[in-house]
Amino acid sequence: MPAKVIAGSLALTGFAVAILAGLAAGNAASTILWTALVAGFVCWVLGVIVGAVAYKAVTEHVENYKAENPINPKLDADAEANPGAAIEIVEDSQADPKQQADAA
């Protein structure tokens, strides 16, 4: 998905730059449009390649970071051992009043 967004953005940018450059040069309308279409297509292909490489690099970096820095190894092991276990949520109102007084 990110590769498609990058490719589309780069293609539209290339198309717009080609239109503006053609108008500034005073070229004929058909020449401007043909050049802009070719530039848009070439930029789209380059955008797909750049987007795929960027997506792969970011994904690998995130996976390596997660592997090297787990949130809590004990929690990860518990979650793998018992995937359907419920998590108990304790609200402040249920906490020990003595602890609340100490915290204040």
A tleap script that builds the chain and sets N, CA, C and O, in Angstrom:
source leaprc.protein.ff14SB
mol = sequence {
  NMET PRO ALA LYS VAL ILE ALA GLY SER LEU
  ALA LEU THR GLY PHE ALA VAL ALA ILE LEU
  ALA GLY LEU ALA ALA GLY ASN ALA ALA SER
  THR ILE LEU TRP THR ALA LEU VAL ALA GLY
  PHE VAL CYS TRP VAL LEU GLY VAL ILE VAL
  GLY ALA VAL ALA TYR LYS ALA VAL THR GLU
  HIE VAL GLU ASN TYR LYS ALA GLU ASN PRO
  ILE ASN PRO LYS LEU ASP ALA ASP ALA GLU
  ALA ASN PRO GLY ALA ALA ILE GLU ILE VAL
  GLU ASP SER GLN ALA ASP PRO LYS GLN GLN
  ALA ASP ALA CALA
}
set mol.1.N position { 0.809 -1.205 0.000 }
set mol.1.CA position { 0.000 0.000 0.000 }
set mol.1.C position { 0.854 1.273 0.000 }
set mol.1.O position { 0.609 2.157 -0.821 }
set mol.2.N position { 1.851 1.400 0.893 }
set mol.2.CA position { 2.654 2.628 0.863 }
set mol.2.C position { 3.374 2.830 -0.466 }
set mol.2.O position { 3.574 3.966 -0.897 }
set mol.3.N position { 3.765 1.738 -1.118 }
set mol.3.CA position { 4.451 1.871 -2.402 }
set mol.3.C position { 3.525 2.508 -3.437 }
set mol.3.O position { 3.969 3.303 -4.265 }
set mol.4.N position { 2.248 2.163 -3.388 }
set mol.4.CA position { 1.290 2.748 -4.335 }
set mol.4.C position { 1.076 4.235 -4.071 }
set mol.4.O position { 0.919 5.018 -5.007 }
set mol.5.N position { 1.070 4.620 -2.811 }
set mol.5.CA position { 0.892 6.036 -2.473 }
set mol.5.C position { 2.100 6.842 -2.934 }
set mol.5.O position { 1.955 7.916 -3.519 }
set mol.6.N position { 3.290 6.316 -2.667 }
set mol.6.CA position { 4.505 7.008 -3.097 }
set mol.6.C position { 4.556 7.082 -4.618 }
set mol.6.O position { 4.913 8.117 -5.181 }
set mol.7.N position { 4.198 5.980 -5.285 }
set mol.7.CA position { 4.222 5.954 -6.756 }
set mol.7.C position { 3.240 6.959 -7.339 }
set mol.7.O position { 3.575 7.687 -8.275 }
set mol.8.N position { 2.044 7.003 -6.798 }
set mol.8.CA position { 1.049 7.955 -7.301 }
set mol.8.C position { 1.462 9.391 -7.085 }
set mol.8.O position { 1.287 10.232 -7.966 }
set mol.9.N position { 2.011 9.677 -5.917 }
set mol.9.CA position { 2.452 11.038 -5.620 }
set mol.9.C position { 3.595 11.465 -6.536 }
set mol.9.O position { 3.615 12.583 -7.052 }
set mol.10.N position { 4.536 10.559 -6.725 }
set mol.10.CA position { 5.667 10.876 -7.591 }
set mol.10.C position { 5.216 11.044 -9.051 }
set mol.10.O position { 5.719 11.919 -9.756 }
set mol.11.N position { 4.276 10.213 -9.501 }
set mol.11.CA position { 3.769 10.318 -10.878 }
set mol.11.C position { 3.057 11.647 -11.109 }
set mol.11.O position { 3.269 12.300 -12.131 }
set mol.12.N position { 2.211 12.047 -10.156 }
set mol.12.CA position { 1.513 13.325 -10.307 }
set mol.12.C position { 2.477 14.503 -10.262 }
set mol.12.O position { 2.295 15.490 -10.976 }
set mol.13.N position { 3.487 14.399 -9.435 }
set mol.13.CA position { 4.492 15.461 -9.379 }
set mol.13.C position { 5.256 15.555 -10.692 }
set mol.13.O position { 5.457 16.649 -11.221 }
set mol.14.N position { 5.681 14.413 -11.219 }
set mol.14.CA position { 6.384 14.410 -12.505 }
set mol.14.C position { 5.520 14.956 -13.627 }
set mol.14.O position { 6.000 15.699 -14.482 }
set mol.15.N position { 4.243 14.588 -13.624 }
set mol.15.CA position { 3.303 15.077 -14.633 }
set mol.15.C position { 3.173 16.602 -14.549 }
set mol.15.O position { 3.241 17.299 -15.562 }
set mol.16.N position { 2.985 17.104 -13.330 }
set mol.16.CA position { 2.810 18.552 -13.153 }
set mol.16.C position { 4.070 19.318 -13.540 }
set mol.16.O position { 3.982 20.368 -14.176 }
set mol.17.N position { 5.229 18.812 -13.169 }
set mol.17.CA position { 6.476 19.490 -13.514 }
set mol.17.C position { 6.661 19.510 -15.029 }
set mol.17.O position { 7.104 20.513 -15.588 }
set mol.18.N position { 6.321 18.403 -15.698 }
set mol.18.CA position { 6.455 18.358 -17.160 }
set mol.18.C position { 5.500 19.350 -17.827 }
set mol.18.O position { 5.862 20.000 -18.807 }
set mol.19.N position { 4.289 19.464 -17.300 }
set mol.19.CA position { 3.330 20.442 -17.859 }
set mol.19.C position { 3.880 21.862 -17.702 }
set mol.19.O position { 3.893 22.637 -18.658 }
set mol.20.N position { 4.332 22.195 -16.491 }
set mol.20.CA position { 4.844 23.547 -16.248 }
set mol.20.C position { 6.094 23.841 -17.077 }
set mol.20.O position { 6.255 24.946 -17.596 }
set mol.21.N position { 6.971 22.855 -17.199 }
set mol.21.CA position { 8.184 23.062 -17.998 }
set mol.21.C position { 7.837 23.240 -19.469 }
set mol.21.O position { 8.442 24.065 -20.153 }
set mol.22.N position { 6.869 22.475 -19.961 }
set mol.22.CA position { 6.450 22.612 -21.362 }
set mol.22.C position { 5.808 23.955 -21.635 }
set mol.22.O position { 6.050 24.570 -22.674 }
set mol.23.N position { 4.978 24.413 -20.689 }
set mol.23.CA position { 4.355 25.730 -20.854 }
set mol.23.C position { 5.402 26.844 -20.812 }
set mol.23.O position { 5.337 27.799 -21.586 }
set mol.24.N position { 6.363 26.710 -19.904 }
set mol.24.CA position { 7.410 27.730 -19.798 }
set mol.24.C position { 8.277 27.766 -21.051 }
set mol.24.O position { 8.773 28.824 -21.439 }
set mol.25.N position { 8.458 26.610 -21.683 }
set mol.25.CA position { 9.284 26.559 -22.893 }
set mol.25.C position { 8.512 27.002 -24.132 }
set mol.25.O position { 9.108 27.255 -25.179 }
set mol.26.N position { 7.183 27.097 -24.016 }
set mol.26.CA position { 6.375 27.526 -25.157 }
set mol.26.C position { 6.129 26.419 -26.167 }
set mol.26.O position { 5.927 26.701 -27.349 }
set mol.27.N position { 6.141 25.164 -25.729 }
set mol.27.CA position { 5.903 24.032 -26.633 }
set mol.27.C position { 4.425 23.929 -27.004 }
set mol.27.O position { 3.565 24.543 -26.373 }
set mol.28.N position { 4.153 23.141 -28.036 }
set mol.28.CA position { 2.775 22.913 -28.474 }
set mol.28.C position { 2.062 22.053 -27.431 }
set mol.28.O position { 2.694 21.303 -26.687 }
set mol.29.N position { 0.731 22.179 -27.393 }
set mol.29.CA position { -0.066 21.470 -26.392 }
set mol.29.C position { 0.101 19.960 -26.509 }
set mol.29.O position { 0.227 19.275 -25.493 }
set mol.30.N position { 0.106 19.432 -27.723 }
set mol.30.CA position { 0.254 17.976 -27.884 }
set mol.30.C position { 1.619 17.500 -27.406 }
set mol.30.O position { 1.722 16.422 -26.819 }
set mol.31.N position { 2.651 18.271 -27.642 }
set mol.31.CA position { 3.997 17.914 -27.176 }
set mol.31.C position { 4.057 17.947 -25.649 }
set mol.31.O position { 4.643 17.068 -25.017 }
set mol.32.N position { 3.445 18.970 -25.077 }
set mol.32.CA position { 3.438 19.099 -23.617 }
set mol.32.C position { 2.730 17.898 -22.986 }
set mol.32.O position { 3.249 17.291 -22.049 }
set mol.33.N position { 1.552 17.557 -23.496 }
set mol.33.CA position { 0.791 16.452 -22.907 }
set mol.33.C position { 1.490 15.108 -23.096 }
set mol.33.O position { 1.515 14.286 -22.180 }
set mol.34.N position { 2.060 14.883 -24.287 }
set mol.34.CA position { 2.757 13.618 -24.520 }
set mol.34.C position { 3.963 13.496 -23.583 }
set mol.34.O position { 4.181 12.439 -22.992 }
set mol.35.N position { 4.726 14.541 -23.448 }
set mol.35.CA position { 5.889 14.533 -22.562 }
set mol.35.C position { 5.455 14.356 -21.106 }
set mol.35.O position { 6.104 13.637 -20.346 }
set mol.36.N position { 4.369 15.005 -20.724 }
set mol.36.CA position { 3.876 14.889 -19.348 }
set mol.36.C position { 3.402 13.463 -19.056 }
set mol.36.O position { 3.647 12.949 -17.965 }
set mol.37.N position { 2.725 12.815 -20.014 }
set mol.37.CA position { 2.285 11.433 -19.815 }
set mol.37.C position { 3.471 10.485 -19.669 }
set mol.37.O position { 3.464 9.601 -18.813 }
set mol.38.N position { 4.483 10.671 -20.502 }
set mol.38.CA position { 5.678 9.828 -20.403 }
set mol.38.C position { 6.388 10.072 -19.075 }
set mol.38.O position { 6.816 9.130 -18.408 }
set mol.39.N position { 6.507 11.338 -18.697 }
set mol.39.CA position { 7.157 11.663 -17.424 }
set mol.39.C position { 6.366 11.086 -16.248 }
set mol.39.O position { 6.958 10.580 -15.294 }
set mol.40.N position { 5.045 11.156 -16.307 }
set mol.40.CA position { 4.212 10.591 -15.245 }
set mol.40.C position { 4.393 9.090 -15.127 }
set mol.40.O position { 4.482 8.558 -14.020 }
set mol.41.N position { 4.449 8.403 -16.261 }
set mol.41.CA position { 4.628 6.952 -16.231 }
set mol.41.C position { 6.006 6.567 -15.684 }
set mol.41.O position { 6.122 5.656 -14.864 }
set mol.42.N position { 7.032 7.258 -16.137 }
set mol.42.CA position { 8.392 6.960 -15.661 }
set mol.42.C position { 8.492 7.233 -14.158 }
set mol.42.O position { 9.090 6.450 -13.419 }
set mol.43.N position { 7.914 8.331 -13.717 }
set mol.43.CA position { 7.944 8.645 -12.286 }
set mol.43.C position { 7.133 7.635 -11.486 }
set mol.43.O position { 7.492 7.324 -10.350 }
set mol.44.N position { 6.053 7.119 -12.049 }
set mol.44.CA position { 5.251 6.101 -11.350 }
set mol.44.C position { 6.075 4.818 -11.158 }
set mol.44.O position { 6.073 4.232 -10.075 }
set mol.45.N position { 6.769 4.392 -12.203 }
set mol.45.CA position { 7.613 3.188 -12.089 }
set mol.45.C position { 8.696 3.400 -11.035 }
set mol.45.O position { 8.937 2.525 -10.204 }
set mol.46.N position { 9.345 4.558 -11.068 }
set mol.46.CA position { 10.371 4.854 -10.059 }
set mol.46.C position { 9.763 4.912 -8.658 }
set mol.46.O position { 10.388 4.475 -7.691 }
set mol.47.N position { 8.561 5.445 -8.547 }
set mol.47.CA position { 7.883 5.524 -7.251 }
set mol.47.C position { 7.542 4.157 -6.693 }
set mol.47.O position { 7.645 3.941 -5.486 }
set mol.48.N position { 7.135 3.223 -7.556 }
set mol.48.CA position { 6.858 1.859 -7.093 }
set mol.48.C position { 8.131 1.229 -6.535 }
set mol.48.O position { 8.103 0.584 -5.486 }
set mol.49.N position { 9.237 1.418 -7.234 }
set mol.49.CA position { 10.514 0.843 -6.783 }
set mol.49.C position { 10.951 1.485 -5.468 }
set mol.49.O position { 11.300 0.783 -4.518 }
set mol.50.N position { 10.933 2.807 -5.411 }
set mol.50.CA position { 11.336 3.513 -4.194 }
set mol.50.C position { 10.414 3.157 -3.029 }
set mol.50.O position { 10.888 2.944 -1.913 }
set mol.51.N position { 9.120 3.090 -3.270 }
set mol.51.CA position { 8.170 2.751 -2.219 }
set mol.51.C position { 8.363 1.343 -1.696 }
set mol.51.O position { 8.273 1.113 -0.490 }
set mol.52.N position { 8.628 0.398 -2.584 }
set mol.52.CA position { 8.838 -0.987 -2.153 }
set mol.52.C position { 10.115 -1.110 -1.322 }
set mol.52.O position { 10.136 -1.811 -0.311 }
set mol.53.N position { 11.172 -0.431 -1.749 }
set mol.53.CA position { 12.429 -0.473 -0.999 }
set mol.53.C position { 12.250 0.188 0.367 }
set mol.53.O position { 12.720 -0.341 1.374 }
set mol.54.N position { 11.587 1.322 0.411 }
set mol.54.CA position { 11.367 2.022 1.677 }
set mol.54.C position { 10.503 1.186 2.617 }
set mol.54.O position { 10.789 1.103 3.812 }
set mol.55.N position { 9.452 0.570 2.090 }
set mol.55.CA position { 8.573 -0.266 2.921 }
set mol.55.C position { 9.344 -1.442 3.509 }
set mol.55.O position { 9.190 -1.764 4.687 }
set mol.56.N position { 10.173 -2.081 2.689 }
set mol.56.CA position { 10.960 -3.226 3.155 }
set mol.56.C position { 11.950 -2.785 4.229 }
set mol.56.O position { 12.104 -3.468 5.242 }
set mol.57.N position { 12.616 -1.663 4.023 }
set mol.57.CA position { 13.601 -1.175 4.999 }
set mol.57.C position { 12.937 -0.835 6.327 }
set mol.57.O position { 13.450 -1.197 7.385 }
set mol.58.N position { 11.815 -0.152 6.282 }
set mol.58.CA position { 11.124 0.224 7.519 }
set mol.58.C position { 10.587 -1.009 8.229 }
set mol.58.O position { 10.685 -1.103 9.453 }
set mol.59.N position { 10.025 -1.952 7.492 }
set mol.59.CA position { 9.495 -3.172 8.101 }
set mol.59.C position { 10.603 -3.968 8.779 }
set mol.59.O position { 10.424 -4.445 9.899 }
set mol.60.N position { 11.741 -4.115 8.114 }
set mol.60.CA position { 12.859 -4.837 8.722 }
set mol.60.C position { 13.360 -4.127 9.978 }
set mol.60.O position { 13.668 -4.774 10.979 }
set mol.61.N position { 13.440 -2.808 9.923 }
set mol.61.CA position { 13.903 -2.059 11.089 }
set mol.61.C position { 12.948 -2.236 12.268 }
set mol.61.O position { 13.396 -2.440 13.396 }
set mol.62.N position { 11.658 -2.163 12.027 }
set mol.62.CA position { 10.677 -2.313 13.101 }
set mol.62.C position { 10.730 -3.722 13.689 }
set mol.62.O position { 10.674 -3.881 14.909 }
set mol.63.N position { 10.834 -4.740 12.845 }
set mol.63.CA position { 10.912 -6.114 13.335 }
set mol.63.C position { 12.179 -6.334 14.165 }
set mol.63.O position { 12.128 -6.979 15.212 }
set mol.64.N position { 13.309 -5.803 13.707 }
set mol.64.CA position { 14.549 -5.919 14.476 }
set mol.64.C position { 14.435 -5.201 15.813 }
set mol.64.O position { 14.900 -5.709 16.833 }
set mol.65.N position { 13.825 -4.031 15.816 }
set mol.65.CA position { 13.651 -3.277 17.056 }
set mol.65.C position { 12.756 -4.038 18.031 }
set mol.65.O position { 13.051 -4.105 19.225 }
set mol.66.N position { 11.671 -4.606 17.528 }
set mol.66.CA position { 10.781 -5.383 18.396 }
set mol.66.C position { 11.489 -6.600 18.969 }
set mol.66.O position { 11.288 -6.935 20.136 }
set mol.67.N position { 12.310 -7.265 18.173 }
set mol.67.CA position { 13.021 -8.448 18.645 }
set mol.67.C position { 14.070 -8.082 19.695 }
set mol.67.O position { 14.274 -8.831 20.651 }
set mol.68.N position { 14.730 -6.948 19.528 }
set mol.68.CA position { 15.778 -6.546 20.456 }
set mol.68.C position { 15.237 -5.865 21.704 }
set mol.68.O position { 15.905 -5.870 22.738 }
set mol.69.N position { 14.047 -5.279 21.637 }
set mol.69.CA position { 13.484 -4.516 22.758 }
set mol.69.C position { 12.057 -4.947 23.056 }
set mol.69.O position { 11.120 -4.191 22.801 }
set mol.70.N position { 11.877 -6.150 23.591 }
set mol.70.CA position { 10.509 -6.551 23.918 }
set mol.70.C position { 9.956 -5.682 25.051 }
set mol.70.O position { 10.707 -5.187 25.891 }
set mol.71.N position { 8.661 -5.507 25.059 }
set mol.71.CA position { 8.034 -4.680 26.085 }
set mol.71.C position { 8.273 -5.286 27.461 }
set mol.71.O position { 8.758 -4.612 28.370 }
set mol.72.N position { 7.933 -6.552 27.608 }
set mol.72.CA position { 8.160 -7.269 28.854 }
set mol.72.C position { 8.245 -8.745 28.502 }
set mol.72.O position { 7.226 -9.351 28.170 }
set mol.73.N position { 9.422 -9.334 28.563 }
set mol.73.CA position { 9.572 -10.727 28.142 }
set mol.73.C position { 8.658 -11.676 28.897 }
set mol.73.O position { 8.178 -12.649 28.316 }
set mol.74.N position { 8.401 -11.421 30.179 }
set mol.74.CA position { 7.518 -12.294 30.954 }
set mol.74.C position { 6.093 -12.225 30.419 }
set mol.74.O position { 5.419 -13.250 30.309 }
set mol.75.N position { 5.638 -11.034 30.091 }
set mol.75.CA position { 4.292 -10.893 29.540 }
set mol.75.C position { 4.195 -11.573 28.182 }
set mol.75.O position { 3.184 -12.204 27.875 }
set mol.76.N position { 5.242 -11.450 27.367 }
set mol.76.CA position { 5.230 -12.115 26.070 }
set mol.76.C position { 5.152 -13.628 26.232 }
set mol.76.O position { 4.407 -14.289 25.508 }
set mol.77.N position { 5.914 -14.185 27.175 }
set mol.77.CA position { 5.886 -15.630 27.413 }
set mol.77.C position { 4.530 -16.063 27.944 }
set mol.77.O position { 4.011 -17.103 27.539 }
set mol.78.N position { 3.945 -15.274 28.851 }
set mol.78.CA position { 2.624 -15.593 29.386 }
set mol.78.C position { 1.562 -15.545 28.294 }
set mol.78.O position { 0.664 -16.386 28.265 }
set mol.79.N position { 1.658 -14.578 27.408 }
set mol.79.CA position { 0.680 -14.448 26.332 }
set mol.79.C position { 0.774 -15.619 25.361 }
set mol.79.O position { -0.244 -16.102 24.865 }
set mol.80.N position { 1.993 -16.076 25.091 }
set mol.80.CA position { 2.156 -17.215 24.191 }
set mol.80.C position { 1.675 -18.503 24.852 }
set mol.80.O position { 1.108 -19.366 24.182 }
set mol.81.N position { 1.898 -18.642 26.165 }
set mol.81.CA position { 1.493 -19.853 26.878 }
set mol.81.C position { -0.016 -19.924 27.058 }
set mol.81.O position { -0.587 -21.014 27.025 }
set mol.82.N position { -0.668 -18.791 27.248 }
set mol.82.CA position { -2.109 -18.766 27.507 }
set mol.82.C position { -2.737 -17.644 26.685 }
set mol.82.O position { -3.040 -16.587 27.239 }
set mol.83.N position { -2.943 -17.840 25.371 }
set mol.83.CA position { -3.377 -16.743 24.497 }
set mol.83.C position { -4.783 -16.225 24.797 }
set mol.83.O position { -5.091 -15.079 24.471 }
set mol.84.N position { -5.641 -17.038 25.408 }
set mol.84.CA position { -7.015 -16.596 25.650 }
set mol.84.C position { -7.234 -16.037 27.035 }
set mol.84.O position { -8.376 -15.796 27.425 }
set mol.85.N position { -6.171 -15.823 27.791 }
set mol.85.CA position { -6.312 -15.369 29.170 }
set mol.85.C position { -6.856 -13.948 29.214 }
set mol.85.O position { -6.491 -13.092 28.408 }
set mol.86.N position { -7.734 -13.726 30.177 }
set mol.86.CA position { -8.304 -12.398 30.356 }
set mol.86.C position { -7.319 -11.533 31.133 }
set mol.86.O position { -6.567 -12.021 31.977 }
set mol.87.N position { -7.341 -10.260 30.836 }
set mol.87.CA position { -6.485 -9.309 31.531 }
set mol.87.C position { -7.356 -8.564 32.528 }
set mol.87.O position { -8.399 -8.020 32.165 }
set mol.88.N position { -6.930 -8.539 33.779 }
set mol.88.CA position { -7.696 -7.856 34.812 }
set mol.88.C position { -7.334 -6.381 34.804 }
set mol.88.O position { -6.160 -6.014 34.852 }
set mol.89.N position { -8.360 -5.542 34.743 }
set mol.89.CA position { -8.164 -4.107 34.757 }
set mol.89.C position { -8.602 -3.595 36.123 }
set mol.89.O position { -9.746 -3.792 36.531 }
set mol.90.N position { -7.702 -2.951 36.813 }
set mol.90.CA position { -7.989 -2.429 38.138 }
set mol.90.C position { -8.078 -0.920 38.036 }
set mol.90.O position { -7.132 -0.260 37.608 }
set mol.91.N position { -9.228 -0.373 38.435 }
set mol.91.CA position { -9.414 1.067 38.392 }
set mol.91.C position { -8.915 1.683 39.692 }
set mol.91.O position { -8.741 0.979 40.688 }
set mol.92.N position { -8.689 2.968 39.688 }
set mol.92.CA position { -8.223 3.656 40.886 }
set mol.92.C position { -9.213 3.525 42.033 }
set mol.92.O position { -8.809 3.453 43.194 }
set mol.93.N position { -10.498 3.495 41.725 }
set mol.93.CA position { -11.515 3.406 42.771 }
set mol.93.C position { -11.458 2.062 43.491 }
set mol.93.O position { -11.946 1.960 44.616 }
set mol.94.N position { -10.882 1.033 42.882 }
set mol.94.CA position { -10.791 -0.283 43.496 }
set mol.94.C position { -9.487 -0.467 44.265 }
set mol.94.O position { -9.305 -1.479 44.942 }
set mol.95.N position { -8.598 0.483 44.170 }
set mol.95.CA position { -7.306 0.365 44.839 }
set mol.95.C position { -7.474 0.521 46.344 }
set mol.95.O position { -8.498 1.015 46.816 }
set mol.96.N position { -6.486 0.106 47.073 }
set mol.96.CA position { -6.486 0.183 48.523 }
set mol.96.C position { -6.514 1.653 48.948 }
set mol.96.O position { -5.697 2.442 48.472 }
set mol.97.N position { -7.451 2.038 49.846 }
set mol.97.CA position { -7.529 3.441 50.276 }
set mol.97.C position { -6.237 3.928 50.934 }
set mol.97.O position { -5.895 5.105 50.818 }
set mol.98.N position { -5.526 3.054 51.611 }
set mol.98.CA position { -4.295 3.446 52.267 }
set mol.98.C position { -3.244 3.837 51.205 }
set mol.98.O position { -2.490 4.791 51.391 }
set mol.99.N position { -3.211 3.087 50.095 }
set mol.99.CA position { -2.278 3.416 49.018 }
set mol.99.C position { -2.643 4.725 48.353 }
set mol.99.O position { -1.768 5.486 47.938 }
set mol.100.N position { -3.964 4.991 48.250 }
set mol.100.CA position { -4.395 6.266 47.665 }
set mol.100.C position { -3.989 7.426 48.540 }
set mol.100.O position { -3.603 8.478 48.030 }
set mol.101.N position { -4.068 7.260 49.858 }
set mol.101.CA position { -3.685 8.330 50.777 }
set mol.101.C position { -2.180 8.573 50.699 }
set mol.101.O position { -1.725 9.715 50.764 }
set mol.102.N position { -1.409 7.487 50.560 }
set mol.102.CA position { 0.045 7.626 50.466 }
set mol.102.C position { 0.443 8.324 49.180 }
set mol.102.O position { 1.399 9.099 49.152 }
set mol.103.N position { -0.303 8.043 48.105 }
set mol.103.CA position { 0.012 8.649 46.808 }
set mol.103.C position { -0.297 10.134 46.789 }
set mol.103.O position { 0.359 10.890 46.073 }
set mol.104.N position { -1.275 10.563 47.555 }
set mol.104.CA position { -1.688 11.968 47.562 }
set mol.104.C position { -0.810 12.786 48.415 }
set mol.104.O position { -1.016 13.994 48.534 }
savepdb mol mol.pdb
quit
